[in-house]
Amino acid sequence: MNIDGLDYNTQREKLLLPEYGREIQDMVNHCKALTDKDERQQ
């Protein structure tokens, strides 16, 4: 990240499904990281 809190897309991990965008990929990664099944199902 640079000083403004922004980073370049070339510095980020590659998108698996670019048609859905980075926000969806970040949301899926967050959901996959949840360990509590009830929280994951919300």
C-alpha positions as CSV (number, residue, x, y, z in Angstrom):
1,M,0.0,0.0,0.0
2,N,1.1,3.5,-0.6
3,I,0.8,6.4,1.8
4,D,-2.7,7.3,0.8
5,G,-4.0,3.8,1.7
6,L,-4.5,2.9,-1.9
7,D,-2.7,0.3,-3.8
8,Y,-2.3,-0.7,-7.5
9,N,-4.2,-3.6,-8.9
10,T,-0.9,-5.0,-10.2
11,Q,0.2,-5.3,-6.5
12,R,-2.9,-7.3,-5.5
13,E,-3.6,-10.9,-6.0
14,K,-5.0,-11.9,-9.4
15,L,-8.8,-12.1,-9.7
16,L,-10.1,-15.6,-10.1
17,L,-13.4,-14.4,-11.8
18,P,-12.7,-10.9,-13.1
19,E,-16.3,-10.5,-14.4
20,Y,-17.5,-10.3,-10.7
21,G,-14.9,-7.9,-9.5
22,R,-12.5,-7.6,-6.5
23,E,-15.2,-6.7,-3.9
24,I,-17.1,-10.0,-4.6
25,Q,-13.8,-12.0,-4.4
26,D,-12.9,-10.3,-1.1
27,M,-16.4,-11.1,0.3
28,V,-16.0,-14.8,-0.7
29,N,-12.5,-15.0,0.8
30,H,-13.9,-13.5,4.0
31,C,-16.8,-16.0,4.1
32,K,-14.4,-18.9,3.5
33,A,-12.3,-17.7,6.4
34,L,-15.2,-17.9,8.9
35,T,-14.9,-20.9,11.2
36,D,-18.3,-20.7,12.8
37,K,-20.9,-22.5,10.6
38,D,-23.8,-20.4,11.9
39,E,-22.0,-17.2,11.1
40,R,-21.1,-18.5,7.7
41,Q,-24.7,-19.4,6.9
42,Q,-26.0,-15.8,7.6
